[in-house]
């Protein structure tokens, strides 16, 4: 769930049409239109959630965040879809359904799983539906990709975009020889695997 | 309570507020925590006399940092860099938060000068990484004139900038392309424990390869995929990759203690440097954090130009203090009271999903935010600790912050700091106050808390030296015996 209380506004006098804003927008809500000297970034206010990625990366200070007259909420109710399927999807991704995966919005794995079950097939669609990945824009891409993969979906990064590049390893993918090699150096992979397993076992057992 | 014969000092004035797009206008910050009644300062060397002498602040001024950097770099091999080669000096925003940032800026400038002198190349660039405030490094580059110093070749880089895949022994991870767009890289960082709740002081010196120089995919792997004690392995995996090793030259670290800057260390061997700084950090920061973790009850006043987790007291950041319901150095504990894995494992209604989750440091009975930035997801603290925000200007920082949209739902606003403290004392039922204001070399606290710290420090000193330090080293495979000590480096 995300409270949207801001939106991005472009200053046409400062915008050079460099397209950096396009490349970093997690909801694909800003696009450069026009040709040559007429190029200008345009914000889609229907999908902009005011995350500020464009503001923060514009080297020309051409984008600012403005306060909405009336805030709105974007969310997916995980209880509005088959809860068993939500749970199955989360467990397949090795995430507890109630586990927080976006520390800025407090979005839990179950909300993203529900969005996928409702048809979302890319991180961008999920961000538009739930608001996940629209706070810091940094820490939550992997659980989103893990949940999509668990649903059998392999989204492609946006061509030319920098939104995201690919799925990365989890603790379950670390080769045994690597675990063995570094366990005496303070990397407690076996013990952390046991912690995650304990967490997931509470779901299988029907909660605490 | 019996106290040693220490006369408490007047509170140490913190640095004045700095203008930043992430914080309130400094004009609003009229009253500081140290201006409150009954606040005194405790010099950290009076608590732990073995903390090494400062090179900065000292009577030698900032030149001491330059001299220490030059001396440290004398033993470093730069022969791989040829005239005309391009070199990226990789820095991080963290260094600029230490003692106002000037020591770190001076170290960066000196590294550039020494590389030029020793190798003959002039193509030296500065790339300064950030965390979640993507323009923070640009502010420091401007403030310290680094763009001019690096001949218009200094830029801030962010984790959402263009990436580059890096093949590692655990699979593909991603770095920031502009960090690696040179023939050679130099790793220029700071050694304080800082986010020990995240890295658990396993490969501390390597961390920026998985953070400041890394893309979102890598950072998300760190905080979501690898677990609370294995997270920092992404940094080692990237550092050990063929891609990075082909560009690797040496590391230079500013070495603070809780009292100030003790030295500068440099080495071609990053892991050797890591072992040295680990022992020093366990000894000095370990004692301070262990002491702070022994506080029974307090009100924490946040009053520094940084987001909530990064405000300082005696060199420790608030996140460490809030995590200190367990010994965060001890790897037998899977989860500290605060880390993102801990936060993740609170279910609906803030119910812990497993019993292994320690609470946020229960000694913190209330949190008063007099001055702090946004730009870091902080709702967790407001939900876990009764929170009072001083002034609408400070509340507005959180309301307008995409990372803290709901923060003020869990906090109340007081018109001024004395009113906030008065209210905090009522709800916390304590007069013990600790101020996170970055005061150099000292902790600003209420007299009641000063007495408690002084009373407990000798036992903490013994506990760390005799029991904890050997254990922390043993857990990480670090050999303590034969280490010459901080001042030898």
Interface residues (C-beta under 8 A of the other chain):
Chain A: X2 X3 X5 X6 X23 X24 X50 X51 X52 X53 X56 X57 X65 X67 X96 X98 X99 X100 X101 X103 X104 X105 X106 X108 X134 X135 X136 X137 X138 X139 X140 X141 X142 X143 X146 X162 X164 X165 X166 X167 X168 X169 X170 X171 X173 X174 X175 X178 X182 X184 X185 X186 X187 X188 X189 X191 X192 X193 X195 X196 X198 X199 X202 X208
Chain B: X131 X132 X133 X134 X135 X158 X159 X160 X161 X162 X163 X165 X169 X170 X171 X172 X173 X174 X200 X201 X202 X203 X215 X216 X217 X218 X219 X220 X221 X223 X224 X225 X226 X227 X228 X229 X230 X232 X233 X236 X331 X334 X335 X340 X343 X344 X345 X346 X347 X348 X351 X353 X354 X355 X356 X376 X377 X379 X380 X399 X400 X402 X403 X404 X405 X406 X475 X476 X477
